[in-house]
Amino acid sequence: MAIEKNEGRPVMATNKAANPYGGGDFFQPEAAPPAPPSRKQPGGGARTVRLNLDLDRDLHRQLKRMALDQDRTLADVVRGLISDAVAKNSGALH
């Protein structure tokens, strides 16, 4: 039985054999959408990687306030701070 596409919403499957838990109609979700294109840095720069870290709540709050005050995103502020720190210390790394 073919499943019809309906604007990205689940569609009704009426084939009782398709339901592994017994007869009756059930909703079958449409296939997952294709993966998004690779992440690029804002402005079309080089590919990026994701960084996850834990922060103290107060430090996170301060960073959010800094972003609001500068009308920037939190991610943009953190990227800028990391870039500045690496540029400042790049001579010490060699």
PASEBA-1860 file (N, C-alpha, C; in nm, 3 decimals):
! residues 94
1> MAIEKNEG> 0.085/-0.118/0.000/0.000/0.000/0.000/0.088/0.123/0.000 ~ 0.064/0.215/-0.088/0.141/0.337/-0.097/0.089/0.438/0.004 ~ 0.180/0.512/0.062/0.142/0.617/0.157/0.148/0.750/0.085 ~ 0.040/0.824/0.092/0.035/0.952/0.025/0.104/1.059/0.109 ~ 0.166/1.154/0.043/0.227/1.267/0.113/0.121/1.375/0.127 ~ 0.117/1.438/0.242/0.014/1.537/0.269/0.077/1.657/0.336 ~ 0.153/1.736/0.262/0.214/1.859/0.312/0.295/1.835/0.439 ~ 0.371/1.725/0.445/0.458/1.699/0.559/0.390/1.648/0.683
9> RPVMATNK> 0.258/1.625/0.679/0.184/1.576/0.795/0.166/1.426/0.785 ~ 0.140/1.358/0.898/0.114/1.214/0.892/-0.008/1.186/0.805 ~ -0.007/1.071/0.744/-0.120/1.032/0.660/-0.181/0.904/0.715 ~ -0.306/0.881/0.684/-0.378/0.764/0.734/-0.338/0.642/0.655 ~ -0.297/0.536/0.723/-0.269/0.408/0.658/-0.385/0.315/0.692 ~ -0.444/0.255/0.593/-0.560/0.172/0.618/-0.531/0.024/0.601 ~ -0.409/-0.012/0.570/-0.372/-0.152/0.551/-0.352/-0.216/0.687 ~ -0.441/-0.305/0.728/-0.432/-0.366/0.861/-0.305/-0.447/0.877
17> AANPYGGG> -0.254/-0.504/0.769/-0.130/-0.583/0.777/-0.011/-0.493/0.806 ~ -0.021/-0.363/0.777/0.090/-0.271/0.800/0.106/-0.238/0.948 ~ 0.003/-0.262/1.031/0.010/-0.231/1.173/0.061/-0.353/1.249 ~ 0.185/-0.350/1.302/0.239/-0.467/1.370/0.171/-0.496/1.503 ~ 0.088/-0.405/1.554/0.025/-0.422/1.685/-0.120/-0.465/1.674 ~ -0.162/-0.508/1.560/-0.300/-0.551/1.543/-0.370/-0.468/1.438 ~ -0.492/-0.504/1.411/-0.568/-0.439/1.305/-0.604/-0.296/1.338 ~ -0.679/-0.238/1.250/-0.726/-0.102/1.271/-0.640/-0.001/1.198
25> DFFQPEAA> -0.698/0.113/1.178/-0.625/0.221/1.112/-0.530/0.286/1.210 ~ -0.420/0.337/1.161/-0.326/0.409/1.245/-0.254/0.511/1.159 ~ -0.196/0.610/1.224/-0.121/0.712/1.153/0.021/0.664/1.135 ~ 0.074/0.684/1.017/0.211/0.647/0.988/0.282/0.775/0.945 ~ 0.388/0.815/1.017/0.455/0.941/0.982/0.527/0.930/0.848 ~ 0.539/1.043/0.784/0.612/1.050/0.658/0.760/1.031/0.686 ~ 0.837/0.992/0.588/0.981/0.974/0.603/1.045/1.104/0.653 ~ 1.154/1.090/0.726/1.225/1.206/0.780/1.273/1.296/0.667
33> PPAPPSRK> 1.275/1.428/0.689/1.323/1.519/0.585/1.474/1.499/0.564 ~ 1.526/1.541/0.451/1.669/1.526/0.426/1.750/1.608/0.526 ~ 1.872/1.564/0.550/1.960/1.634/0.645/1.988/1.775/0.594 ~ 2.002/1.872/0.686/2.032/2.008/0.642/2.173/2.015/0.586 ~ 2.201/2.116/0.504/2.337/2.130/0.451/2.435/2.153/0.565 ~ 2.562/2.131/0.538/2.662/2.146/0.643/2.659/2.287/0.700 ~ 2.685/2.295/0.831/2.683/2.424/0.899/2.795/2.513/0.846 ~ 2.761/2.634/0.820/2.862/2.730/0.777/2.861/2.846/0.875
41> QPGGGART> 2.974/2.907/0.887/2.987/3.021/0.976/2.905/3.136/0.918 ~ 2.846/3.220/1.003/2.771/3.334/0.952/2.856/3.414/0.853 ~ 2.796/3.454/0.743/2.870/3.529/0.642/2.931/3.439/0.537 ~ 2.901/3.307/0.540/2.950/3.217/0.437/3.093/3.171/0.457 ~ 3.143/3.174/0.578/3.281/3.134/0.605/3.301/2.984/0.600 ~ 3.408/2.938/0.659/3.445/2.797/0.658/3.347/2.713/0.738 ~ 3.351/2.582/0.715/3.266/2.490/0.791/3.298/2.503/0.939 ~ 3.199/2.476/1.022/3.216/2.490/1.166/3.197/2.356/1.235
49> VRLNLDLD> 3.232/2.350/1.361/3.207/2.235/1.445/3.126/2.282/1.565 ~ 3.051/2.191/1.625/2.969/2.226/1.741/3.052/2.204/1.867 ~ 3.040/2.296/1.961/3.109/2.289/2.089/3.005/2.291/2.199 ~ 3.005/2.191/2.284/2.913/2.185/2.398/2.993/2.197/2.526 ~ 2.948/2.281/2.615/3.016/2.294/2.744/2.918/2.337/2.850 ~ 2.954/2.313/2.975/2.871/2.353/3.088/2.925/2.484/3.144 ~ 2.834/2.577/3.174/2.870/2.706/3.230/2.798/2.728/3.362 ~ 2.859/2.803/3.447/2.796/2.848/3.570/2.674/2.932/3.532
57> RDLHRQLK> 2.563/2.917/3.605/2.441/2.992/3.571/2.463/3.143/3.568 ~ 2.538/3.195/3.663/2.560/3.340/3.666/2.641/3.386/3.545 ~ 2.742/3.308/3.505/2.821/3.344/3.387/2.734/3.339/3.262 ~ 2.648/3.239/3.252/2.557/3.229/3.138/2.464/3.350/3.134 ~ 2.412/3.389/3.249/2.324/3.506/3.257/2.399/3.633/3.213 ~ 2.524/3.647/3.255/2.604/3.763/3.217/2.630/3.765/3.066 ~ 2.657/3.648/3.008/2.679/3.642/2.864/2.552/3.678/2.787 ~ 2.437/3.629/2.835/2.310/3.663/2.771/2.284/3.813/2.778
65> RMALDQDR> 2.313/3.872/2.893/2.294/4.017/2.909/2.387/4.093/2.814 ~ 2.513/4.047/2.802/2.608/4.109/2.711/2.556/4.103/2.567 ~ 2.502/3.989/2.529/2.448/3.974/2.394/2.331/4.068/2.371 ~ 2.240/4.078/2.468/2.127/4.170/2.455/2.174/4.314/2.444 ~ 2.268/4.353/2.530/2.319/4.490/2.529/2.384/4.527/2.396 ~ 2.447/4.427/2.331/2.517/4.452/2.205/2.431/4.418/2.083 ~ 2.305/4.379/2.107/2.213/4.341/2.000/2.274/4.233/1.911 ~ 2.331/4.130/1.976/2.394/4.017/1.907/2.337/3.889/1.965
73> TLADVVRG> 2.360/3.778/1.896/2.319/3.650/1.952/2.422/3.605/2.054 ~ 2.378/3.517/2.143/2.469/3.461/2.243/2.583/3.387/2.173 ~ 2.550/3.310/2.070/2.653/3.235/1.997/2.756/3.329/1.935 ~ 2.711/3.442/1.881/2.802/3.538/1.820/2.896/3.598/1.924 ~ 2.842/3.630/2.041/2.925/3.686/2.149/3.030/3.584/2.192 ~ 2.989/3.460/2.212/3.084/3.357/2.258/3.191/3.332/2.152 ~ 3.150/3.324/2.023/3.250/3.307/1.916/3.350/3.422/1.916 ~ 3.300/3.545/1.934/3.389/3.661/1.936/3.487/3.656/2.052
81> LISDAVAK> 3.436/3.619/2.170/3.523/3.611/2.287/3.631/3.504/2.270 ~ 3.593/3.391/2.213/3.690/3.284/2.190/3.793/3.328/2.086 ~ 3.749/3.391/1.977/3.841/3.440/1.875/3.940/3.539/1.933 ~ 3.889/3.633/2.014/3.977/3.733/2.076/4.080/3.667/2.168 ~ 4.036/3.570/2.246/4.127/3.503/2.340/4.234/3.423/2.265 ~ 4.194/3.357/2.157/4.292/3.280/2.080/4.391/3.373/2.010 ~ 4.341/3.484/1.952/4.431/3.579/1.886/4.528/3.641/1.986 ~ 4.479/3.672/2.105/4.563/3.734/2.209/4.672/3.637/2.254
89> NSGALH> 4.639/3.509/2.262/4.733/3.410/2.314/4.804/3.331/2.206 ~ 4.784/3.364/2.080/4.844/3.283/1.972/4.996/3.286/1.976 ~ 5.056/3.396/2.016/5.201/3.404/2.028/5.254/3.313/2.138 ~ 5.176/3.297/2.245/5.219/3.214/2.357/5.209/3.066/2.325 ~ 5.129/3.031/2.222/5.111/2.890/2.187/5.226/2.837/2.102 ~ 5.302/2.923/2.039/5.410/2.877/1.950/5.538/2.861/2.024
END
